[in-house]
Amino acid sequence: MIRKAVDSDIESISEIYERIHTEEEAGRTTTGWKRGIYPTRQTALDAFSSGDLYVLEEDGQILAAAKIDRNQLPAYADAGWMYPATEEEVLVLHTLVVDPVAKGQGRGRAFMRFYEETAKASGCKCLRIDTNVRNLRARHLYHSLGYREAGIIPCTFNGLEGVQLVCLEKSIN
């Protein structure tokens, strides 16, 4: 079940972030994220406070989370978007995480389906997401779901310097 996060979910989401950082540091995954910089517990708290944090829960366990809103990062202005849309017509997915203990079992795809259904239900014309150029797993997932890369933008991303931010989009028909 995917639902809006509640206060008691913050600890589980923070633990997922920490497990992903551990996987990154051990060389078992590549996200381009850094422990203590991004994402952190504050990342989850900020998304929760704005009412935009969602979780995938199974059997009482949080296995995935993401922020879904209409906020396009400043770096998005430099992307070569193919699908023109007003801010109200775009839904953006941020910081999609799947617990490493549950990876490879379709949770990321399920979250993306939820995101796309949410966009359709809210009348959006376009979906936009981003990832670090180093995050090949995410890029592969997004491409397999029909997203196109609109540009790779050098920037400082949530405190991470030297990021090559891949901006992706998909039209909703």
N, C-alpha and C positions, 0 to 999 in steps of 0.2 A: 504494500500500500504506500502510495506517495501522498504526503500531506504537508500542510504548513507546520513548521517547527514550533515546538513549545519550549518554554524555558528549560525544562529538565533535559532537553535534547542537546544542549550546548556542550556538556561534558563529553558525550559520546562523539560529537562532531570534532571536538578538539582532540580527542584520542585518535580519530581517523587521521587528522592532519599530522599528528606525531608519528603514527605508523608509516605514513607516506614519507615523511622526512627520514625516518630510519631506513626505509627501503632505498631512498635516494642516496643517502650517505654510504650504504653498503654496496652501491652500484647495481642493485637489482631492478631499478627503474630510473627513468630520467624525466623529470618534470621541469627542472630549472628553478624550483622553489628552494628556499633556504629556511632552515629552522630558526625561529626567533624573529624572522623578517616577514615571511609570507608563505602560506597562510598561518595565522595564529588564532588563539582563542578569541582575540579582539575582532578578527575577521568574521567569525561566526556571530559574535555579539552584535556587531554593527549591522549585519544582514538581518538578524532577528529583530533588532530594534526598529528597523525600517519596515518590518512586516513582509520581507521578501525571501526568507529562508525556508527551504523545503527539504524534507527528508524522505528517504525510502526506508520503510520499516518492515521487517519480517520477523514474526514470532517475538515481538517485543525488543528486537535488536535493530539499531540504526546501522544500515549498511552503505548508505550513500547520502550525499547532500549537495545542494547547490543554491545559489542565489539567482532568482529570476525577477527581472525588473525592466524598466525602459531606459536605464542609464547607460549611455554609450560613452566609453572612455574618451578623453581628449585625443588620444592617438588614433582613434577611429576616423577623425577628420582627414587623415592622410591616406586612408585606404581607397582603393579604386572600386568602390561599390558598383555593382552592375544593376542592382534593383533599387531605384529611388523610392524613398519613403519618408514621411514626416516622423518626428520623434514618437508621436502617438501610434504610428503604424508599425513600429519596430519593437520586438521583444528580445531582450538580451539575457543570455545565460552566463553566469560568472562562477568560477571556482567549483566546477563539478568534481566531486571526489567520490571514489568508491573505496571502501575499506579493503586494504590489500588481502585480508583473509577471505574476501568474497569476490576477488577479481576473476574475470574470465567466465562469469556465470550469467551475463546478460543484464546486469544491473545498470550499467552505463547506458545501454540501448533503451532500457525501460525508462530511465530518467529522461532521455532525449525524446521518446514518444510522448511522455507527459508534458514536456516543454512545448513540443509542437502542437499538441492538443490544446494546451492552455492558450497559446498564441491564436489559434484558429477561433477558439471560443471568445476571445477578447477582441476579435476583429482586426488583428494585425495582418499586414501584408508581407512582412519580412522578418526573418530570424537572423540575429547576428551573435557571434561568439568569438572568443579569442583563445589562443593558447601560445605557449612558448614554442619557438621553432624547434627546440630540442625535444619537445614532448611528442615523439613519433607515435606513441600508442593513441593519444588523443587525436592527432591529425588523421591517423588511419580510420579511427571510429567515425569522425566527422565526414571524411570523404566517402566512406561506405554508406553513409546515410544521405548522401546527395548534397553536401555542403561544398561550396567552391571557395577557394582562397582568393580574397580580394586584395591582399597585399601583405607584405612583411615589413613592419614598421619598427625601426630602432627607437627605443625609449627607455625611460626608467619606469618600471611597473611595480606599483605598490611597495616602493622602497628597494626594489631589486634593480641595480644599475646594469646597463649593457644588454638589456633584453631585446631580442628580436621577436616582436609580437606578431603572431600570425592572426590576421583578421579573416573570419569566414562568414559566409552568408548563405541563406537559402530562401527562395521565394515560397510563399504559401499560396497555393492555387485553390 
